[in-house]
Each structure stands twice: as structure tokens, then as C-alpha cells.
Amino acid sequence: MFISREKFETFHAIRGNYSLYVKNRKDLKDDSIIRVAKEEYDVILTEKDLEEMRKNFERLMYKYIN
């Protein structure tokens, strides 16, 4: 599965700014991330995308953020 730069940057931004979206980090569940990505960033994320990004976070971070 291919994760685009836009998807990863959105995922990273939402995780980094979780306090803007939920009161407690434990509330930042997959459905919340998918909803915020669609509403605020106009990016469609799926459960598979989130799973892939968590699994390969370091590789994607090096590829897209550095």
C-alpha cells in the first residue's frame, strides 16, 4: 500500500496537535483521526492507511518529513 506525503503529513499534524481536537489524548481514536482529516484537511484516510502509517512510522517520517 502506498501512503502519500499528504496523508502522512495530515496524520502527523493531527497527532501532534491532538489537544485541538480532543480533551484527552486517549480520545484520539482512528475514527476521530479520519473525521478530522476529512473535515479540516480534505484528506481521505482509511483504517488501513492508519495501520500502515503506525507500522512504518519511522520510515515514513524519514521519507517525508526530513
C-alpha positions as CSV (number, residue, x, y, z in Angstrom):
1,M,0.0,0.0,0.0
2,F,1.2,3.5,-0.9
3,I,1.0,6.3,1.7
4,S,1.2,9.7,0.1
5,R,3.1,12.6,1.6
6,E,-0.2,14.5,2.0
7,K,-1.8,11.6,4.0
8,F,1.3,11.2,6.3
9,E,1.6,14.9,6.9
10,T,-2.0,15.1,7.8
11,F,-1.7,12.1,10.2
12,H,1.4,13.6,11.8
13,A,-0.2,17.1,12.2
14,I,-3.3,15.6,13.8
15,R,-1.3,13.5,16.2
16,G,1.0,16.5,17.0
17,N,-1.9,18.9,17.7
18,Y,-4.3,16.4,19.3
19,S,-5.2,18.9,22.0
20,L,-7.1,21.0,19.3
21,Y,-9.3,18.1,18.5
22,V,-9.9,16.2,21.8
23,K,-9.7,16.9,25.5
24,N,-7.8,13.7,26.4
25,R,-5.2,12.0,24.1
26,K,-6.9,8.7,24.8
27,D,-9.9,10.0,22.9
28,L,-7.9,10.3,19.7
29,K,-9.1,7.1,18.1
30,D,-9.0,6.1,14.5
31,D,-12.5,7.4,13.8
32,S,-11.5,10.8,15.2
33,I,-8.4,11.0,13.1
34,I,-10.3,10.0,10.0
35,R,-13.1,12.6,10.7
36,V,-10.6,15.4,11.4
37,A,-8.6,14.6,8.3
38,K,-11.6,14.8,6.1
39,E,-13.2,17.9,7.7
40,E,-10.2,20.0,8.3
41,Y,-7.6,18.8,5.8
42,D,-9.7,17.5,3.0
43,V,-7.7,14.2,3.1
44,I,-9.4,10.8,3.0
45,L,-7.7,8.4,5.4
46,T,-8.8,4.8,5.9
47,E,-8.2,2.3,8.7
48,K,-5.7,0.6,6.5
49,D,-3.8,3.8,5.9
50,L,-3.6,4.5,9.7
51,E,-2.4,0.9,10.3
52,E,0.3,1.2,7.7
53,M,1.4,4.6,9.0
54,R,1.7,3.3,12.5
55,K,3.5,0.2,11.4
56,N,6.1,2.2,9.3
57,F,6.1,5.5,11.1
58,E,9.9,5.9,11.3
59,R,10.4,5.0,7.6
60,L,7.7,7.4,6.5
61,M,8.9,10.1,8.9
62,Y,12.4,9.9,7.3
63,K,11.0,9.8,3.8
64,Y,8.5,12.7,4.0
65,I,9.4,15.0,7.0
66,N,13.2,15.1,7.0
